[in-house]
């Protein structure tokens, strides 16, 4: 992608939308590698074009990526309105039950949980769980992740019995998918263990 971006920039009349798409994809890779500053710059350059020229879906996808990046960077006050805008656009143009909408919803719920806004996080995690079950099935890794995250919120609310049930369902699904020795079980096992010692 780095090379593709360089080649596109050298073109006499580069296609702005293709360049924006390349910047978005490269921004996602750079974000994954941990270079948040460079990824932020790539997302913003992509947004500058996508807001005016791309479909609302593509614009929302880049907004969602930027919102997640800002959340990962700890700038939650910047991330929240970006994620909210992305979610509103995705619900309007993709539908409430689209996988991209579900991903943005999950990231917004995560932001609320991280910032201690449990009453806002819980309904979004429940909605995310319902979407995971609808889109990927009740025995999916996505549903297990949502059960685990819901368990974290419920612990923080002092609702230990409900939390335990959520963790146990996450663990049951993960064991069925991956077996007992798989590393994906570790966070759920730790969360369940911490609950029992609380």
PyMOL commands that set and color helices and strands:
alter all, ss='L'
color gray80, all
select helices_A, chain A and resi 2-10+16-33+36-53+56-72+76-93+99-114+118-136+141-156+160-178+183-197
alter helices_A, ss='H'
color red, helices_A
deselect
rebuild
show_as cartoon
